[in-house]
Amino acid sequence: MTINRKTITALADRLPAQTAAPDLPEHPDYPRILAVFNEVTDPLRARDVYEALDHEPPPKNIDGTRAKLKRLVRLDVLTEADAGSFTTKQ
C-alpha cells in the first residue's frame, strides 16, 4: 500500500483542529495561576488564587492578582463566571 501526499492531506483534514497554547505574559505568576485552576473545578476569587500562590499578605497585592486574572480573561484563557469569580474556559 502506498501512502501519498493526497492520502495524508485527506486524513489530516479529518483531524480536529488543535488549539495552540496561549502566549502568556512573561511573569512567573501566570503559569502558577493556571496550575491553581488546573487543580480545581469551582470558580475562584482573586483572594483564593492569591493565597494559593503563597504571596505576602498586603491586600494591595490581591489587586495585582486580580489584574492578572482579568488579563487571562482578555487572552481568552479564563472566563469571569460572576463579577470577581474566575474559572477555566470550557
Secondary structure, 3 states (H helix, E strand, C coil): CCCCHHHHHHHHHHCCCCCCCCCCCCCCHHHHHHHHHHCCCCCEEHHHHHHHCCCCCCCHHHHHHHHHHHHHHHCCCEEEEECCEEEECC
